Amino acid sequence: MAAAPSHEGVATSVAGMAEGGTLPVVLPERLDTAAAPALKHLIEQARAQAGAGRAGLDASAVTYIGGLCLQLLLASGCAVIAPSEKVREAFSLFGVSEVVADLLAPSKEQ
């Protein structure tokens, strides 16, 4: 398991390849502006390790997501796995819920 670089206390890990060619990456609880550089690097690392597979971002533990990190998630094209209620609210608030419906996997809370 490879660890992502820490930035302002943000660190997470890249897990092994999951079924279906998805590389799950557990996102940290807080994705604010200070976390954006580490999130960008984490996404790049996950996509590189996924190779031909599609990287998946586990957003089940996210309690805060700012606009910059939301943009990074959208631009990544990665599947957002089990988005927390806060992530779903952010997508709705920014008006992209319907646009990214294919990126969202069911929430663990549902």
DRENTORKOL-3810 file (N, C-alpha, C; in nm, 4 decimals):
REM DRENTORKOL-3810
@n.u->0.0843; n.v->-0.1164; n.w->0.0000; ca.u->0.0000; ca.v->0.0000; ca.w->0.0000; c.u->0.0890; c.v->0.1228; c.w->0.0000
@n.u->0.0690; n.v->0.2137; n.w->-0.0938; ca.u->0.1491; ca.v->0.3343; ca.w->-0.1029; c.u->0.0781; c.v->0.4490; c.w->-0.0339
@n.u->0.1532; n.v->0.5307; n.w->0.0351; ca.u->0.0946; ca.v->0.6462; ca.w->0.1026; c.u->0.1133; c.v->0.7694; c.w->0.0173
@n.u->0.0122; n.v->0.8535; n.w->0.0167; ca.u->0.0207; ca.v->0.9795; ca.w->-0.0549; c.u->0.0966; c.v->1.0791; c.w->0.0317
@n.u->0.1568; n.v->1.1789; n.w->-0.0312; ca.u->0.2299; ca.v->1.2771; ca.w->0.0481; c.u->0.1333; c.v->1.3531; c.w->0.1374
@n.u->0.1821; n.v->1.3912; n.w->0.2530; ca.u->0.0993; ca.v->1.4654; ca.w->0.3463; c.u->0.1114; c.v->1.6146; c.w->0.3171
@n.u->-0.0003; n.v->1.6833; n.w->0.3195; ca.u->-0.0025; ca.v->1.8273; ca.w->0.2996; c.u->-0.1040; c.v->1.8837; c.w->0.3968
@n.u->-0.0573; n.v->1.9664; n.w->0.4889; ca.u->-0.1450; ca.v->2.0240; ca.w->0.5894; c.u->-0.2209; c.v->1.9140; c.w->0.6632
@n.u->-0.1526; n.v->1.8052; n.w->0.6943; ca.u->-0.2146; ca.v->1.6978; ca.w->0.7694; c.u->-0.3001; c.v->1.6045; c.w->0.6858
@n.u->-0.3048; n.v->1.6248; n.w->0.5546; ca.u->-0.3853; ca.v->1.5393; ca.w->0.4681; c.u->-0.2985; c.v->1.4264; c.w->0.4171
@n.u->-0.3354; n.v->1.3076; n.w->0.4514; ca.u->-0.2667; ca.v->1.1903; ca.w->0.3987; c.u->-0.3694; c.v->1.0809; c.w->0.3835
@n.u->-0.3548; n.v->1.0024; n.w->0.2851; ca.u->-0.4450; ca.v->0.8910; ca.w->0.2627; c.u->-0.3663; c.v->0.7830; c.w->0.1922
@n.u->-0.4303; n.v->0.6743; n.w->0.1595; ca.u->-0.3558; ca.v->0.5643; ca.w->0.1003; c.u->-0.4200; c.v->0.5158; c.w->-0.0280
@n.u->-0.3386; n.v->0.4516; n.w->-0.1072; ca.u->-0.3852; ca.v->0.3887; ca.w->-0.2289; c.u->-0.3876; c.v->0.2394; c.w->-0.2013
@n.u->-0.5061; n.v->0.1809; n.w->-0.2065; ca.u->-0.5223; ca.v->0.0389; ca.w->-0.1771; c.u->-0.4925; c.v->-0.0439; c.w->-0.3011
@n.u->-0.4931; n.v->-0.1738; n.w->-0.2856; ca.u->-0.4694; ca.v->-0.2640; ca.w->-0.3981; c.u->-0.5843; c.v->-0.2634; c.w->-0.4961
@n.u->-0.5651; n.v->-0.3215; n.w->-0.6123; ca.u->-0.6672; ca.v->-0.3251; ca.w->-0.7167; c.u->-0.7892; c.v->-0.4010; c.w->-0.6685
@n.u->-0.9053; n.v->-0.3422; n.w->-0.6855; ca.u->-1.0314; ca.v->-0.4048; ca.w->-0.6464; c.u->-1.0921; c.v->-0.4750; c.w->-0.7664
@n.u->-1.2023; n.v->-0.5455; n.w->-0.7421; ca.u->-1.2725; ca.v->-0.6130; ca.w->-0.8506; c.u->-1.3188; c.v->-0.5113; c.w->-0.9532
@n.u->-1.3252; n.v->-0.5502; n.w->-1.0779; ca.u->-1.3721; ca.v->-0.4622; ca.w->-1.1836; c.u->-1.2680; c.v->-0.3636; c.w->-1.2318
@n.u->-1.1415; n.v->-0.3793; n.w->-1.1908; ca.u->-1.0363; ca.v->-0.2922; ca.w->-1.2383; c.u->-1.0359; c.v->-0.1546; c.w->-1.1735
@n.u->-1.1062; n.v->-0.1385; n.w->-1.0624; ca.u->-1.1099; ca.v->-0.0096; ca.w->-0.9940; c.u->-1.0071; c.v->-0.0075; c.w->-0.8830
@n.u->-0.9310; n.v->0.0983; n.w->-0.8768; ca.u->-0.8311; ca.v->0.1163; ca.w->-0.7725; c.u->-0.8908; c.v->0.2100; c.w->-0.6685
@n.u->-0.9374; n.v->0.1569; n.w->-0.5543; ca.u->-1.0017; ca.v->0.2441; ca.w->-0.4557; c.u->-0.9004; c.v->0.3303; c.w->-0.3805
@n.u->-0.9310; n.v->0.4577; n.w->-0.3692; ca.u->-0.8489; ca.v->0.5519; ca.w->-0.2954; c.u->-0.9391; c.v->0.6140; c.w->-0.1896
@n.u->-0.9020; n.v->0.5988; n.w->-0.0635; ca.u->-0.9807; ca.v->0.6551; ca.w->0.0450; c.u->-0.9434; c.v->0.8016; c.w->0.0612
@n.u->-1.0429; n.v->0.8874; n.w->0.0461; ca.u->-1.0192; ca.v->1.0307; ca.w->0.0579; c.u->-1.0251; c.v->1.0727; c.w->0.2043
@n.u->-0.9507; n.v->1.1772; n.w->0.2401; ca.u->-0.9519; ca.v->1.2263; ca.w->0.3787; c.u->-1.0850; c.v->1.2940; c.w->0.4116
@n.u->-1.1081; n.v->1.3172; n.w->0.5395; ca.u->-1.2324; ca.v->1.3790; ca.w->0.5848; c.u->-1.2494; c.v->1.5207; c.w->0.5330
@n.u->-1.1424; n.v->1.5980; n.w->0.5311; ca.u->-1.1521; ca.v->1.7398; ca.w->0.4941; c.u->-1.0777; c.v->1.7658; c.w->0.3633
@n.u->-1.1526; n.v->1.8127; n.w->0.2643; ca.u->-1.0956; ca.v->1.8465; ca.w->0.1346; c.u->-1.1164; c.v->1.9961; c.w->0.1111
@n.u->-1.0305; n.v->2.0758; n.w->0.1736; ca.u->-1.0378; ca.v->2.2208; ca.w->0.1594; c.u->-0.9272; c.v->2.2674; c.w->0.0647
@n.u->-0.9137; n.v->2.3974; n.w->0.0494; ca.u->-0.8137; ca.v->2.4530; ca.w->-0.0423; c.u->-0.6731; c.v->2.4051; c.w->-0.0087
@n.u->-0.6414; n.v->2.3972; n.w->0.1192; ca.u->-0.5079; ca.v->2.3520; ca.w->0.1598; c.u->-0.4821; c.v->2.2072; c.w->0.1198
@n.u->-0.5878; n.v->2.1278; n.w->0.1058; ca.u->-0.5732; ca.v->1.9864; ca.w->0.0703; c.u->-0.5630; c.v->1.9635; c.w->-0.0802
@n.u->-0.5901; n.v->2.0655; n.w->-0.1607; ca.u->-0.5961; ca.v->2.0487; ca.w->-0.3063; c.u->-0.4674; c.v->1.9933; c.w->-0.3692
@n.u->-0.3479; n.v->2.0451; n.w->-0.3361; ca.u->-0.2267; ca.v->1.9890; ca.w->-0.3989; c.u->-0.2070; c.v->1.8403; c.w->-0.3666
@n.u->-0.2335; n.v->1.8016; n.w->-0.2426; ca.u->-0.2182; ca.v->1.6604; ca.w->-0.2055; c.u->-0.3235; c.v->1.5749; c.w->-0.2753
@n.u->-0.4457; n.v->1.6263; n.w->-0.2890; ca.u->-0.5516; ca.v->1.5529; ca.w->-0.3588; c.u->-0.5152; c.v->1.5350; c.w->-0.5053
@n.u->-0.4635; n.v->1.6405; n.w->-0.5681; ca.u->-0.4230; ca.v->1.6306; ca.w->-0.7090; c.u->-0.3162; c.v->1.5228; c.w->-0.7270
@n.u->-0.2172; n.v->1.5228; n.w->-0.6387; ca.u->-0.1114; ca.v->1.4220; ca.w->-0.6473; c.u->-0.1681; c.v->1.2820; c.w->-0.6235
@n.u->-0.2573; n.v->1.2683; n.w->-0.5288; ca.u->-0.3182; ca.v->1.1392; ca.w->-0.4982; c.u->-0.3962; c.v->1.0852; c.w->-0.6177
@n.u->-0.4720; n.v->1.1723; n.w->-0.6827; ca.u->-0.5478; ca.v->1.1314; ca.w->-0.8015; c.u->-0.4528; c.v->1.0882; c.w->-0.9132
@n.u->-0.3469; n.v->1.1660; n.w->-0.9357; ca.u->-0.2486; ca.v->1.1307; ca.w->-1.0391; c.u->-0.1846; c.v->0.9955; c.w->-1.0094
@n.u->-0.1490; n.v->0.9730; n.w->-0.8841; ca.u->-0.0879; ca.v->0.8467; ca.w->-0.8432; c.u->-0.1852; c.v->0.7304; c.w->-0.8634
@n.u->-0.3093; n.v->0.7488; n.w->-0.8234; ca.u->-0.4096; ca.v->0.6436; ca.w->-0.8371; c.u->-0.4348; c.v->0.6106; c.w->-0.9835
@n.u->-0.4427; n.v->0.7140; n.w->-1.0679; ca.u->-0.4662; ca.v->0.6906; ca.w->-1.2109; c.u->-0.3476; c.v->0.6174; c.w->-1.2742
@n.u->-0.2269; n.v->0.6533; n.w->-1.2335; ca.u->-0.1079; ca.v->0.5866; ca.w->-1.2869; c.u->-0.1052; c.v->0.4403; c.w->-1.2456
@n.u->-0.1397; n.v->0.4132; n.w->-1.1210; ca.u->-0.1395; ca.v->0.2755; ca.w->-1.0727; c.u->-0.2540; c.v->0.1939; c.w->-1.1316
@n.u->-0.3648; n.v->0.2601; n.w->-1.1654; ca.u->-0.4795; ca.v->0.1892; ca.w->-1.2220; c.u->-0.4506; c.v->0.1432; c.w->-1.3646
@n.u->-0.3582; n.v->0.2107; n.w->-1.4323; ca.u->-0.3250; ca.v->0.1731; ca.w->-1.5691; c.u->-0.4478; c.v->0.1827; c.w->-1.6576
@n.u->-0.4864; n.v->0.0690; n.w->-1.7155; ca.u->-0.6027; ca.v->0.0655; ca.w->-1.8034; c.u->-0.7330; c.v->0.0642; c.w->-1.7243
@n.u->-0.7245; n.v->0.0331; n.w->-1.5939; ca.u->-0.8445; ca.v->0.0330; ca.w->-1.5098; c.u->-0.8841; c.v->0.1747; c.w->-1.4732
@n.u->-1.0002; n.v->0.1866; n.w->-1.4167; ca.u->-1.0502; ca.v->0.3176; ca.w->-1.3762; c.u->-1.0310; c.v->0.3353; c.w->-1.2263
@n.u->-0.9641; n.v->0.4416; n.w->-1.1875; ca.u->-0.9426; ca.v->0.4691; ca.w->-1.0459; c.u->-1.0746; c.v->0.5091; c.w->-0.9814
@n.u->-1.0962; n.v->0.4612; n.w->-0.8605; ca.u->-1.2162; ca.v->0.4959; ca.w->-0.7849; c.u->-1.1766; c.v->0.5716; c.w->-0.6599
@n.u->-1.2544; n.v->0.6732; n.w->-0.6247; ca.u->-1.2266; ca.v->0.7553; ca.w->-0.5085; c.u->-1.3350; c.v->0.7308; c.w->-0.4042
@n.u->-1.2967; n.v->0.6723; n.w->-0.2912; ca.u->-1.3908; ca.v->0.6433; ca.w->-0.1831; c.u->-1.4116; c.v->0.7702; c.w->-0.1020
@n.u->-1.5280; n.v->0.8311; n.w->-0.1180; ca.u->-1.5584; ca.v->0.9584; ca.w->-0.0520; c.u->-1.6523; c.v->0.9405; c.w->0.0665
@n.u->-1.6594; n.v->0.8207; n.w->0.1202; ca.u->-1.7537; ca.v->0.7926; ca.w->0.2285; c.u->-1.7216; c.v->0.8648; c.w->0.3583
@n.u->-1.5962; n.v->0.9007; n.w->0.3804; ca.u->-1.5567; ca.v->0.9652; ca.w->0.5058; c.u->-1.5449; c.v->1.1172; c.w->0.4949
@n.u->-1.5702; n.v->1.1725; n.w->0.3768; ca.u->-1.5542; ca.v->1.3167; ca.w->0.3563; c.u->-1.6634; c.v->1.3932; c.w->0.4310
@n.u->-1.6203; n.v->1.4855; n.w->0.5184; ca.u->-1.7147; ca.v->1.5679; ca.w->0.5951; c.u->-1.7175; c.v->1.7122; c.w->0.5456
@n.u->-1.6173; n.v->1.7515; n.w->0.4657; ca.u->-1.6135; ca.v->1.8856; ca.w->0.4085; c.u->-1.5427; c.v->1.8783; c.w->0.2735
@n.u->-1.6025; n.v->1.9436; n.w->0.1737; ca.u->-1.5367; ca.v->1.9524; ca.w->0.0434; c.u->-1.5566; c.v->2.0930; c.w->-0.0111
@n.u->-1.4463; n.v->2.1571; n.w->-0.0420; ca.u->-1.4488; ca.v->2.2919; ca.w->-0.0975; c.u->-1.4549; c.v->2.2884; c.w->-0.2489
@n.u->-1.4773; n.v->2.4042; n.w->-0.3069; ca.u->-1.4938; ca.v->2.4148; ca.w->-0.4515; c.u->-1.3739; c.v->2.3689; c.w->-0.5317
@n.u->-1.2527; n.v->2.4005; n.w->-0.4865; ca.u->-1.1335; ca.v->2.3614; ca.w->-0.5609; c.u->-1.1180; c.v->2.2089; c.w->-0.5645
@n.u->-1.1382; n.v->2.1432; n.w->-0.4511; ca.u->-1.1265; ca.v->1.9976; ca.w->-0.4479; c.u->-1.2408; c.v->1.9320; c.w->-0.5249
@n.u->-1.3571; n.v->1.9930; n.w->-0.5219; ca.u->-1.4691; ca.v->1.9428; ca.w->-0.6014; c.u->-1.4333; c.v->1.9476; c.w->-0.7495
@n.u->-1.3708; n.v->2.0574; n.w->-0.7926; ca.u->-1.3279; ca.v->2.0690; ca.w->-0.9317; c.u->-1.2267; c.v->1.9605; c.w->-0.9673
@n.u->-1.1342; n.v->1.9327; n.w->-0.8761; ca.u->-1.0352; ca.v->1.8274; ca.w->-0.9009; c.u->-1.1025; c.v->1.6918; c.w->-0.9167
@n.u->-1.2001; n.v->1.6623; n.w->-0.8319; ca.u->-1.2716; ca.v->1.5345; ca.w->-0.8424; c.u->-1.3442; c.v->1.5247; c.w->-0.9757
@n.u->-1.4104; n.v->1.6317; n.w->-1.0151; ca.u->-1.4835; ca.v->1.6317; ca.w->-1.1414; c.u->-1.3891; c.v->1.6158; c.w->-1.2603
@n.u->-1.2790; n.v->1.6883; n.w->-1.2578; ca.u->-1.1833; ca.v->1.6838; ca.w->-1.3693; c.u->-1.1110; c.v->1.5503; c.w->-1.3786
@n.u->-1.1021; n.v->1.4784; n.w->-1.2680; ca.u->-1.0275; ca.v->1.3520; ca.w->-1.2676; c.u->-1.0943; c.v->1.2445; c.w->-1.3524
@n.u->-1.2260; n.v->1.2489; n.w->-1.3621; ca.u->-1.2978; ca.v->1.1447; ca.w->-1.4345; c.u->-1.3022; c.v->1.0135; c.w->-1.3597
@n.u->-1.2541; n.v->1.0126; n.w->-1.2377; ca.u->-1.2550; ca.v->0.8919; ca.w->-1.1552; c.u->-1.3943; c.v->0.8677; c.w->-1.0985
@n.u->-1.4261; n.v->0.7427; n.w->-1.0734; ca.u->-1.5529; ca.v->0.7091; ca.w->-1.0097; c.u->-1.5488; c.v->0.7537; c.w->-0.8644
@n.u->-1.6555; n.v->0.8172; n.w->-0.8184; ca.u->-1.6668; ca.v->0.8571; ca.w->-0.6782; c.u->-1.7488; c.v->0.7495; c.w->-0.6092
@n.u->-1.6807; n.v->0.6707; n.w->-0.5269; ca.u->-1.7413; ca.v->0.5544; ca.w->-0.4622; c.u->-1.7982; c.v->0.5937; c.w->-0.3270
@n.u->-1.9210; n.v->0.5541; n.w->-0.3016; ca.u->-1.9880; ca.v->0.5753; ca.w->-0.1736; c.u->-1.9744; c.v->0.7186; c.w->-0.1237
@n.u->-2.0177; n.v->0.8168; n.w->-0.2039; ca.u->-2.0036; ca.v->0.9558; ca.w->-0.1608; c.u->-2.0828; c.v->0.9829; c.w->-0.0336
@n.u->-2.0215; n.v->1.0549; n.w->0.0584; ca.u->-2.0905; ca.v->1.0919; ca.w->0.1818; c.u->-2.2014; c.v->1.1912; c.w->0.1484
@n.u->-2.2863; n.v->1.2155; n.w->0.2458; ca.u->-2.3938; ca.v->1.3126; ca.w->0.2262; c.u->-2.3372; c.v->1.4512; c.w->0.1942
@n.u->-2.2263; n.v->1.4876; n.w->0.2561; ca.u->-2.1637; ca.v->1.6185; ca.w->0.2301; c.u->-2.1147; c.v->1.6292; c.w->0.0858
@n.u->-2.0625; n.v->1.5207; n.w->0.0318; ca.u->-2.0167; ca.v->1.5215; ca.w->-0.1080; c.u->-2.1369; c.v->1.5356; c.w->-0.2005
@n.u->-2.2429; n.v->1.4621; n.w->-0.1720; ca.u->-2.3649; ca.v->1.4728; ca.w->-0.2535; c.u->-2.4224; c.v->1.6145; c.w->-0.2467
@n.u->-2.4213; n.v->1.6742; n.w->-0.1274; ca.u->-2.4694; ca.v->1.8119; ca.w->-0.1112; c.u->-2.3849; c.v->1.9092; c.w->-0.1927
@n.u->-2.2534; n.v->1.8899; n.w->-0.1921; ca.u->-2.1640; ca.v->1.9781; ca.w->-0.2679; c.u->-2.1917; c.v->1.9671; c.w->-0.4176
@n.u->-2.2090; n.v->1.8454; n.w->-0.4670; ca.u->-2.2408; ca.v->1.8279; ca.w->-0.6094; c.u->-2.3717; c.v->1.8995; c.w->-0.6426
@n.u->-2.4699; n.v->1.8870; n.w->-0.5543; ca.u->-2.5987; ca.v->1.9515; ca.w->-0.5755; c.u->-2.5853; c.v->2.1038; c.w->-0.5698
@n.u->-2.5140; n.v->2.1538; n.w->-0.4697; ca.u->-2.4948; ca.v->2.2975; ca.w->-0.4527; c.u->-2.4270; c.v->2.3609; c.w->-0.5743
@n.u->-2.3299; n.v->2.2893; n.w->-0.6321; ca.u->-2.2580; ca.v->2.3399; ca.w->-0.7478; c.u->-2.3317; c.v->2.3097; c.w->-0.8790
@n.u->-2.4473; n.v->2.2424; n.w->-0.8678; ca.u->-2.5302; ca.v->2.2170; ca.w->-0.9848; c.u->-2.4771; c.v->2.1120; c.w->-1.0795
@n.u->-2.4005; n.v->2.0172; n.w->-1.0284; ca.u->-2.3424; ca.v->1.9156; ca.w->-1.1165; c.u->-2.3922; c.v->1.7739; c.w->-1.0866
@n.u->-2.4909; n.v->1.7600; n.w->-1.0002; ca.u->-2.5400; ca.v->1.6268; ca.w->-0.9616; c.u->-2.5805; c.v->1.5425; c.w->-1.0816
@n.u->-2.6619; n.v->1.6007; n.w->-1.1687; ca.u->-2.7108; ca.v->1.5259; ca.w->-1.2839; c.u->-2.6008; c.v->1.4992; c.w->-1.3858
@n.u->-2.5086; n.v->1.5938; n.w->-1.3978; ca.u->-2.3998; ca.v->1.5806; ca.w->-1.4942; c.u->-2.3054; c.v->1.4674; c.w->-1.4553
@n.u->-2.2818; n.v->1.4502; n.w->-1.3255; ca.u->-2.1861; ca.v->1.3507; ca.w->-1.2793; c.u->-2.2514; c.v->1.2239; c.w->-1.2261
@n.u->-2.3782; n.v->1.2039; n.w->-1.2554; ca.u->-2.4488; ca.v->1.0863; ca.w->-1.2046; c.u->-2.3769; c.v->0.9564; c.w->-1.2406
@n.u->-2.3131; n.v->0.9526; n.w->-1.3565; ca.u->-2.2423; ca.v->0.8305; ca.w->-1.3973; c.u->-2.1123; c.v->0.8108; c.w->-1.3199
@n.u->-2.0607; n.v->0.9153; n.w->-1.2542; ca.u->-1.9388; ca.v->0.9025; ca.w->-1.1750; c.u->-1.9698; c.v->0.8559; c.w->-1.0324
@n.u->-2.0943; n.v->0.8755; n.w->-0.9893; ca.u->-2.1296; ca.v->0.8443; ca.w->-0.8522; c.u->-2.1727; c.v->0.6999; c.w->-0.8347
@n.u->-2.1128; n.v->0.6351; n.w->-0.7383; ca.u->-2.1547; ca.v->0.5009; ca.w->-0.6998; c.u->-2.2459; c.v->0.5176; c.w->-0.5788
@n.u->-2.3277; n.v->0.4178; n.w->-0.5465; ca.u->-2.4193; ca.v->0.4306; ca.w->-0.4335; c.u->-2.3464; c.v->0.4627; c.w->-0.3034
@n.u->-2.4123; n.v->0.5394; n.w->-0.2204; ca.u->-2.3575; ca.v->0.5768; ca.w->-0.0904; c.u->-2.3724; c.v->0.4606; c.w->0.0065
@n.u->-2.2764; n.v->0.4474; n.w->0.0982; ca.u->-2.2843; ca.v->0.3451; ca.w->0.2013; c.u->-2.3973; c.v->0.3748; c.w->0.2984
@n.u->-2.4386; n.v->0.5044; n.w->0.3051; ca.u->-2.5415; ca.v->0.5472; ca.w->0.3978; c.u->-2.6795; c.v->0.5091; c.w->0.3501
@n.u->-2.6973; n.v->0.4762; n.w->0.2238; ca.u->-2.8295; ca.v->0.4468; ca.w->0.1691; c.u->-2.8619; c.v->0.3015; c.w->0.1794
END
